[in-house]
Amino acid sequence: MRKWIHNIDFAILLLVGMLLVFGLVTLCSATVASVGAAQGDPYLYVKKQAAWMLAGLIVMVGMCSFDYNILGQYYRPIYAGTILVLMMVLVLGKNIAGTQGWFRFGPVGIQPAEFAKIGVIITLAKHLEKKDHLDQMVDLVSPFLHVGIPMLLILKQPDFGTAMVFVGVLFGMLFMAGACPRHLGIVAGVGLLVFSLAAFLTIQGLVPILAPHQVGRILVFFDPYRDRTGAGWNVIQSMIAIGSGGLFGKGLFEGTQAQLNFLPAHHTDFIFSVVGEELGFLGAFGLLAFYLLLLWRGLKIMVVAKDDFGANLAAGVISMLLFHLVINVGMTLGIMPVTGIPLPFISYGGSSLLTNMAGIGLLLNVYMRRRKIMFQ
């Protein structure tokens, strides 16, 4: 027990704790007078999120209570299980908001694509550890196939935003594992070119490759006012909310865009807009500072890991959190397309929170066992 306490990264625990509290307070402000009141219980979403937080703490403790190398020993069953569940949800899952990606257990909804992120991080970490080198372009084929299969199953739901997280995790882990940046840049450039071509062909009505809502999001990304009452509404209201917050914000429970329901999804995808409006630039900057400190601690854990597998695990968790942060904040500011990616530890959502807490558990696990003589 003393070894556990002595080797826990208390800085990460403190940062995550602060983010969770920050998120609960923001969620309370975002829902009490709007979506919560509409459900008949102003504190409904706060109560549910608090319950998910307790479950997340249990998951986090569970993920760091055993040697992480045990996960590496079972990476094949973990990968097979991840693929199987993603296939099952396409057949047996419930369609929510146009996405066939949910299992319903009474009032509880579970999104397997979220948990698949952890499964892919674990299995890709082991896959990269077993590779002798990543010097040549051909060396990237197997990692791309490894991630590509679950990503295609998620695109089938369709859930473009979550699928893109897998791309961020893949590139982040490959870069940290020593892949040539030039090769990664070439692959990224080709991928962007292919996507741009698909978008062009769809917009011109030549080949319907992308779905109509995806085309709408692309178009409003360049000009949200071209469809100000439709696809561009969320982005416009988000930018109004953040811009109106000024330096100090309007104060908790005083933001008009969220409190009056002008801003859709203000308790999930656009909760950063609530932070910007009610807590202003200083509040938003403080939140981003917490994230940057958390990512920095994650990088430190990656550096001190005792083996490549542990370093790869840490790189995967860091990449996942960083991608979520950049895309979510970017879309609320109008500099990234709207993809429906939640803000880690802040946005309402059980599956996302459990996934993030599992990732933190992996980071703690790697740090606790950073010396080979520990826990033998």
C-alpha positions, 0 to 999 in steps of 0.5 A: 500500500505504501508503494502505491501511495508513494508512486502515485502522480498526485499532480495528475489526480489534482488536475483531473479533480479540478477539471471534474469539479470545473465541469460539474459547476459549468454543467450545473450553470448550463442545464439548471434553467434550460434543459434540466428544467425542461426535463422536470428536474433542474439538477437532472444532468448534474446528478447523472454526471456526478454518478458517472464521475463516481463510476469513472473514479472506480474505472480509473482505480481499476485501470491502475491496480494491476501491471499494465503489461498484463493488458499487452499480453491480451492485446489480441483478445482486446482487439478482437473484442473491440471489433466484435462490439463495434460490429454488434452495435451496427446490428443491435444498437439504437439510433440516437441523433442519426447515429447507430452507435448506442446500446440502451440498458433501461435509462442508461446509454452506452456508446461502444465507440468511446470505449473502442478508443481505449481498446485501440490505444492498448492494442496499437501500443503493443503493435508498435512495441513489436515492430522493429522499426518505423523508418520506411513508408511501408512500415506504416501499413500495418498500424494504419490497417490496425486502426483503420478497421475499427475506424471504418466500423465507426464511420458506418454508424455513421460517427465521423467525429469519433472516427477522426479521433482514431486518426489523431491517436494513430498519428500521435502514437506513430510520431511518438514511437519514432515514425518519420515526420515527413512520411506522416506528413505525406500520408496526411496530405494525401488523406486531406486531398482525397477527402477534399476531392470527395467533398468537391464531387459531392457538392457538385452533385457528381458522386454522392460520397459524403452525407448531406449533413457532412457537406453542410458542415463543410460549407458552413465551416467556411461561411457559417452565415450561408445557412445561419438558421440551419447548419450554421446556427450552432457555430454562430451562436457559439461565437456570439456566446464566447465573444460576449463574455469579454474578459471576466464573463457575465457570471455563472447562470447569467449567460443568455445564449445558454440560459435562453437556449439560443445555443444548442448542445450547450451542455455537451459539444458546445459547453466551452461556449458556456465557459467563454460567455459566463467566465470570460477570457480569464475563465476559458484561459484558466481551463485551457491551462489545466488541460495543458498542465495535464498534457505536460504531465502525460508527456513526462510519464511517457518519457519516464516509462520503463518500456516502449509499451508503457510509453506508447500507452501514454502517447495514445492517451495524450493524443486522444485528449489533445485531439479532443481539446483542439477540435472541440475548442476549435469548433466553438470558435469557428476555426474547426468544422463541427464534428460533435466531439465532447470536451474531456471531463467537462461535457455531459456524457457517461461513455466519454467520461468513463473513457477519459477516466480509463485513459487517466488510469493508464497514465497513472499505471505507467507512472506507478510502474516506471521503475522495473523493480517496483511491484515485483 
